[in-house]
Amino acid sequence: MSEAVTEKENKLLTRLVLVVVAMFGFGFALVPLYDVFCEITGLNGKTSDEQYVVTGENRINHERWVTVQFLANNNAGLPWQFRPVVRSLRVNPGEAISTSFYLKNTENRNIVAQAVPSVAPYYAANYFHKTECFCFEQQALAAGEEKDMPLRFIVDTELPEEVTTLTLSYTLFDITETVKEIAAGGTK
């Protein structure tokens, strides 16, 4: 009887180990799967990481107005002052618009940050085109340094009619240590 119990226990242990290994593998696969899912569906409001290039004549829809709201957030632990210069703008789709965000390093040390954009509603992200954006580059500021960072964008004339307000949100992340590790030859 004890051999039968041991054999049952071994089978159960083997199954449990396989389940743990499968769950661990699935956990690693979630990040790339999520990125693919967001890219296909446009969920999460991710905007393109690349600069939008205007080609041909820019057609402006003077018959329609869209309100674009701007939000700025610091990720936990980043003590910078970060805010839009204006909170919202009314724009005509197709029109090239310029604004900026204010940034000040309130720390007594140099910091490098990266801004990550998001657009709401999420399905409108494909209709919001940044032609110039501080989010395309890392932002290095010395202790106490401040600057205005430009943002130039176009709301696509193909934006669905039911969308009358877009919210562009930036979250600023401290990437100082990552930049240092890469500069030192790390692989992070």
Secondary structure as the mmCIF struct_conf table of DSSP 4:
data_model
#
loop_
_struct_conf.conf_type_id
_struct_conf.id
_struct_conf.beg_label_comp_id
_struct_conf.beg_label_asym_id
_struct_conf.beg_label_seq_id
_struct_conf.end_label_comp_id
_struct_conf.end_label_asym_id
_struct_conf.end_label_seq_id
HELX_RH_AL_P HELX_RH_AL_P1 SER A 2 THR A 41
HELX_RH_3T_P HELX_RH_3T_P1 LEU A 43 GLY A 45
HELX_LH_PP_P HELX_LH_PP_P1 LYS A 46 SER A 48
BEND BEND1 ASP A 49 GLU A 50
BEND BEND2 GLY A 56 GLY A 56
TURN_TY1_P TURN_TY1_P1 HIS A 62 GLU A 63
STRN STRN1 VAL A 66 ASN A 74
HELX_LH_PP_P HELX_LH_PP_P2 ASN A 75 ASN A 75
TURN_TY1_P TURN_TY1_P2 ALA A 76 GLY A 77
STRN STRN2 GLN A 81 PRO A 84
BEND BEND3 VAL A 85 ARG A 87
STRN STRN3 SER A 88 VAL A 91
TURN_TY1_P TURN_TY1_P3 PRO A 93 GLY A 94
STRN STRN4 ALA A 96 LYS A 104
BEND BEND4 GLU A 107 ARG A 109
STRN STRN5 ILE A 111 ALA A 120
BEND BEND5 PRO A 121 PRO A 121
HELX_RH_3T_P HELX_RH_3T_P2 TYR A 122 TYR A 127
STRN STRN6 PHE A 128 CYS A 133
HELX_RH_3T_P HELX_RH_3T_P3 PHE A 134 PHE A 136
BEND BEND6 GLU A 137 GLU A 137
STRN STRN7 GLN A 139 LEU A 141
TURN_TY1_P TURN_TY1_P4 ALA A 143 GLY A 144
STRN STRN8 GLU A 146 VAL A 155
TURN_TY1_P TURN_TY1_P5 THR A 157 GLU A 158
BEND BEND7 LEU A 159 LEU A 159
TURN_TY1_P TURN_TY1_P6 GLU A 161 GLU A 162
STRN STRN9 THR A 165 ASP A 174
HELX_RH_AL_P HELX_RH_AL_P2 THR A 176 ALA A 183
TURN_TY1_P TURN_TY1_P7 ALA A 184 GLY A 185
#
